[in-house]
Amino acid sequence: MIPRSEKVVAYVVRGRTVAVFVHERDANPVRESGLQVPAGTCEAGETPEHAVLREAHEETGLTGLRIVRHLGEADYDMRPYADVVHHRHFFHLAVDGPVVEEWRYVERDGGTGQPRPFLFSWLPIAQAHVLAAGLGAMLGRINAL
């Protein structure tokens, strides 16, 4: 039996764009960790709704985040990278207030406390099929529901 982990994925949307990032420390970010959206693990006893707002804020530094809607759930097998299945809850989020076109934000790794710098920008949703590791699985539902 493959272990399962409860995860959340945040599509922070502004107009027809979605917030995406790469890991600044990767020599070749797209090849090493890929283009991503904010995502993370539900903590013990935490609802997916709380987890997605927490993770989105922790990774982006944005304030004024709010859930527009829950888009659905899907499993993603992380093998061969990791021997785990992610059960993902996908959310459409909005950000109230002004935002910049590009920004750098440093998150502290929850386990090690090490800094993890991210480089953010806004990507047209129509181009977000390039997201890594199945993170774009529910983008088509943003305007469909």
PEZIPE-V937192 format. One record per pair of residues at least 24 apart in sequence whose C-alpha atoms are under 8 Angstrom apart, sorted by sequence separation. I is the first residue (numbers start at 1). J is the second residue. D is the distance in whole Angstrom. If there is no record, write none. Layout:
I/J/D ; I/J/D
This chain:
67/91/7 ; 68/92/5 ; 69/93/7 ; 67/92/6 ; 68/93/5 ; 11/37/7 ; 67/93/5 ; 68/94/6 ; 10/37/6 ; 11/38/7 ; 66/93/5 ; 67/94/6 ; 9/37/7 ; 10/38/5 ; 65/93/7 ; 66/94/5 ; 9/38/6 ; 10/39/6 ; 65/94/6 ; 66/95/6 ; 9/39/4 ; 65/95/4 ; 66/96/8 ; 8/39/5 ; 9/40/7 ; 64/95/5 ; 65/96/6 ; 7/39/7 ; 8/40/6 ; 63/95/7 ; 64/96/5 ; 7/40/5 ; 8/41/6 ; 62/95/7 ; 63/96/8 ; 64/97/7 ; 7/41/4 ; 8/42/7 ; 6/41/6 ; 7/42/6 ; 5/41/7 ; 6/42/6 ; 52/91/7 ; 8/48/6 ; 7/48/8 ; 48/89/7 ; 10/52/6 ; 8/51/7 ; 9/52/7 ; 8/52/6 ; 12/56/8 ; 61/105/6 ; 60/105/6 ; 10/56/6 ; 59/105/7 ; 59/106/7 ; 59/107/6 ; 90/138/7 ; 58/107/6 ; 92/142/7 ; 78/133/8 ; 76/134/7 ; 59/118/8 ; 60/120/8 ; 72/138/7 ; 71/138/7 ; 71/141/6 ; 71/142/7 ; 71/145/8 ; 5/84/7 ; 7/86/6 ; 9/88/7 ; 11/90/8 ; 13/92/7 ; 3/83/7 ; 4/84/6 ; 5/85/6 ; 6/86/6 ; 7/87/6 ; 8/88/5 ; 9/89/6 ; 10/90/6 ; 11/91/6 ; 12/92/6 ; 13/93/6 ; 14/94/7 ; 2/83/7 ; 3/84/5 ; 4/85/5 ; 5/86/5 ; 6/87/5 ; 7/88/5 ; 8/89/5 ; 9/90/5 ; 10/91/5 ; 11/92/5 ; 12/93/5 ; 13/94/5 ; 14/95/7 ; 2/84/6 ; 3/85/6 ; 4/86/6 ; 5/87/6 ; 6/88/6 ; 7/89/6 ; 8/90/6 ; 9/91/6 ; 10/92/6 ; 11/93/6 ; 12/94/6 ; 13/95/7 ; 2/85/7 ; 4/87/7 ; 6/89/8 ; 8/91/8 ; 10/93/6 ; 12/95/7 ; 25/116/8 ; 24/116/8 ; 25/117/7 ; 23/116/7 ; 24/117/6 ; 23/117/6 ; 24/118/5 ; 37/131/8 ; 23/118/5 ; 24/119/6 ; 35/130/7 ; 36/131/6 ; 22/118/6 ; 23/119/6 ; 35/131/5 ; 36/132/6 ; 21/118/6 ; 22/119/5 ; 34/131/7 ; 35/132/6 ; 21/119/5 ; 22/120/7 ; 34/132/5 ; 37/135/7 ; 21/120/4 ; 33/132/7 ; 34/133/8 ; 36/135/7 ; 20/120/6 ; 21/121/6 ; 19/120/7 ; 20/121/6 ; 19/121/6 ; 20/122/6 ; 19/122/5 ; 20/123/7 ; 18/122/5 ; 19/123/6 ; 17/122/6 ; 18/123/5 ; 17/123/5 ; 18/124/6 ; 17/124/4 ; 18/125/6 ; 16/124/6 ; 17/125/5 ; 16/125/6 ; 18/128/8 ; 9/135/7 ; 11/139/8
